[in-house]
Amino acid sequence: MRLLKSTIHPDINCFEIKSLADNSANTNFFIRKATRAIVLKGESILLLYTKRYHDYSLPGGGIDEGESNIDGLIRELKEETGAHSVKDVAEFGLYEEFRPWHKAGFEIVHMQSYCYTCTIDDELLEPELEAHELSNGMFPIWMNIHQAIAHNEETIVKSDKKGLSIERETFLLKLIVSELL
């Protein structure tokens, strides 16, 4: 899969990343693999709005142990949006991030987001959101992609509660516009 972008959080130095790559790191890190779904209908795109962070993001999430990327994509789409009858899955690209990790046992997470285009049935079923997603005010929405980009860009500039993922999501939305619309 083609690499779309590789980012390193400013709190991580490039030496740490090089030492991870050549297995000489003294840093505790782990790899988190996730999928991201790109579902388009003209200039409308299926997104998740998260009230806590005031942002729009592609549906998707972590790939479970022993699960393929495609199976993870289908499961996450169903859980987060109620999407079903997922078809025409095609690779779009990989977005990787090196971020600080603040939970016990690790210092850095190497986040790998595998992005795929796909189609779904027009009717969305009831999402099966997790407790933290509900408490963050997350819900699926069809949104004009240009409006979603403008909204996220405004959040990046003005919000002190934005999450780390908004940079990734906004980059991906802009790339979708330039390559798929």
C-alpha positions as CSV (number, residue, x, y, z in Angstrom):
1,M,0.0,0.0,0.0
2,R,1.4,3.4,-0.9
3,L,2.5,5.7,1.9
4,L,0.4,8.9,2.0
5,K,2.3,10.7,4.7
6,S,4.5,10.0,7.7
7,T,4.4,12.4,10.6
8,I,6.4,12.7,13.8
9,H,4.9,14.5,16.8
10,P,7.1,17.5,17.9
11,D,7.6,15.9,21.3
12,I,9.5,12.9,19.7
13,N,12.9,13.5,18.2
14,C,14.0,12.0,14.9
15,F,16.8,10.0,16.6
16,E,14.2,8.0,18.5
17,I,12.4,7.2,15.3
18,K,15.6,6.1,13.6
19,S,16.5,3.9,16.5
20,L,13.0,2.3,16.3
21,A,13.5,1.5,12.7
22,D,16.9,-0.2,13.2
23,N,15.8,-2.0,16.4
24,S,18.4,-0.2,18.6
25,A,15.8,1.8,20.6
26,N,15.8,2.0,24.3
27,T,12.3,3.5,24.0
28,N,9.2,1.4,24.7
29,F,6.9,1.6,21.7
30,F,4.1,-0.3,20.1
31,I,2.4,-0.4,16.7
32,R,-1.3,0.3,16.5
33,K,-2.9,-0.7,13.2
34,A,-6.2,0.9,12.3
35,T,-8.5,1.2,9.2
36,R,-10.2,4.3,7.8
37,A,-13.2,4.1,5.5
38,I,-13.7,6.5,2.6
39,V,-17.4,6.3,1.6
40,L,-18.4,8.9,-1.0
41,K,-21.7,9.9,-2.7
42,G,-20.7,12.8,-5.0
43,E,-19.2,15.5,-2.7
44,S,-20.9,14.0,0.4
45,I,-18.8,11.7,2.6
46,L,-19.7,9.5,5.5
47,L,-17.9,10.9,8.6
48,L,-18.0,10.8,12.3
49,Y,-18.6,14.0,14.2
50,T,-17.2,14.1,17.7
51,K,-18.6,16.8,19.9
52,R,-15.8,16.7,22.5
53,Y,-13.2,17.6,19.9
54,H,-15.5,19.5,17.6
55,D,-14.2,17.6,14.5
56,Y,-15.1,15.4,11.6
57,S,-13.2,12.2,11.0
58,L,-13.3,9.1,8.8
59,P,-15.0,6.1,10.3
60,G,-12.6,3.4,11.4
61,G,-10.5,2.2,14.2
62,G,-8.2,-0.4,15.6
63,I,-7.7,-3.8,13.9
64,D,-8.3,-6.6,16.3
65,E,-5.7,-9.4,16.9
66,G,-6.0,-11.9,14.1
67,E,-8.3,-9.7,12.0
68,S,-7.5,-8.7,8.5
69,N,-7.5,-5.0,7.5
70,I,-10.7,-5.5,5.4
71,D,-12.5,-7.4,8.2
72,G,-11.5,-4.6,10.6
73,L,-12.8,-2.0,8.1
74,I,-16.2,-3.7,7.7
75,R,-16.6,-4.2,11.5
76,E,-15.6,-0.6,12.4
77,L,-18.0,0.8,9.7
78,K,-20.9,-1.3,11.1
79,E,-20.1,-0.4,14.7
80,E,-19.6,3.3,14.2
81,T,-22.0,4.1,11.4
82,G,-24.4,1.2,11.0
83,A,-23.1,0.7,7.5
84,H,-23.7,-2.7,5.9
85,S,-23.3,-4.4,2.6
86,V,-19.7,-3.1,2.3
87,K,-18.5,-3.6,-1.3
88,D,-15.9,-2.5,-3.8
89,V,-13.2,-2.1,-1.2
90,A,-10.0,-0.7,-2.7
91,E,-6.7,0.5,-1.2
92,F,-6.2,4.3,-0.9
93,G,-3.1,4.5,1.2
94,L,-1.3,4.4,4.5
95,Y,-0.9,7.3,6.9
96,E,1.6,6.7,9.7
97,E,2.2,8.7,12.8
98,F,4.7,8.5,15.6
99,R,3.1,10.0,18.8
100,P,3.8,10.1,22.5
101,W,1.9,7.5,24.4
102,H,0.8,8.4,27.9
103,K,-0.5,5.0,29.2
104,A,1.7,2.7,31.3
105,G,4.3,0.5,29.6
106,F,5.0,2.5,26.4
107,E,6.4,5.9,25.5
108,I,5.6,6.0,21.8
109,V,2.9,4.7,19.5
110,H,3.5,4.1,15.8
111,M,0.0,4.6,14.5
112,Q,-0.7,3.0,11.1
113,S,-4.0,4.1,9.5
114,Y,-4.8,1.9,6.4
115,C,-7.3,3.8,4.3
116,Y,-9.7,2.2,1.9
117,T,-12.4,3.4,-0.4
118,C,-15.7,1.4,-0.5
119,T,-19.4,1.5,-1.1
120,I,-22.2,0.7,1.3
121,D,-25.9,0.1,1.3
122,D,-27.8,3.5,1.2
123,E,-29.6,2.7,4.5
124,L,-27.6,3.0,7.7
125,L,-28.6,0.7,10.5
126,E,-28.2,1.7,14.2
127,P,-24.6,2.2,15.2
128,E,-23.1,0.2,18.0
129,L,-20.9,2.9,19.6
130,E,-18.6,2.1,22.5
131,A,-19.2,3.9,25.9
132,H,-16.2,6.3,25.4
133,E,-17.5,7.2,21.9
134,L,-20.9,8.0,23.2
135,S,-19.5,10.0,26.1
136,N,-17.4,12.0,23.6
137,G,-20.6,12.8,21.6
138,M,-19.7,10.8,18.5
139,F,-22.2,10.2,15.8
140,P,-22.2,9.3,12.0
141,I,-23.2,12.0,9.5
142,W,-23.2,12.5,5.7
143,M,-21.4,15.7,5.2
144,N,-20.2,17.8,2.3
145,I,-16.5,17.1,2.2
146,H,-15.6,20.8,1.5
147,Q,-17.6,21.9,4.5
148,A,-16.0,19.2,6.7
149,I,-12.5,20.4,5.7
150,A,-13.4,24.0,6.4
151,H,-14.9,23.1,9.8
152,N,-11.8,21.0,10.8
153,E,-9.4,23.8,9.6
154,E,-11.3,26.3,11.8
155,T,-11.1,23.9,14.8
156,I,-7.4,23.5,14.3
157,V,-6.9,27.2,14.5
158,K,-9.4,28.1,17.2
159,S,-9.9,25.1,19.5
160,D,-7.8,24.3,22.6
161,K,-9.6,20.9,23.0
162,K,-8.8,19.5,19.5
163,G,-7.5,16.0,19.4
164,L,-4.2,14.8,17.8
165,S,-6.1,13.1,15.0
166,I,-7.6,16.2,13.4
167,E,-4.4,16.9,11.5
168,R,-4.5,13.4,10.0
169,E,-8.2,13.6,9.2
170,T,-8.0,17.0,7.6
171,F,-5.0,15.9,5.5
172,L,-6.9,12.8,4.3
173,L,-10.0,14.8,3.5
174,K,-8.0,17.2,1.3
175,L,-6.3,14.3,-0.4
176,I,-9.6,12.6,-1.1
177,V,-10.8,15.8,-2.8
178,S,-7.7,16.1,-4.9
179,E,-7.6,12.5,-6.0
180,L,-11.2,11.1,-5.9
181,L,-13.5,14.1,-6.7
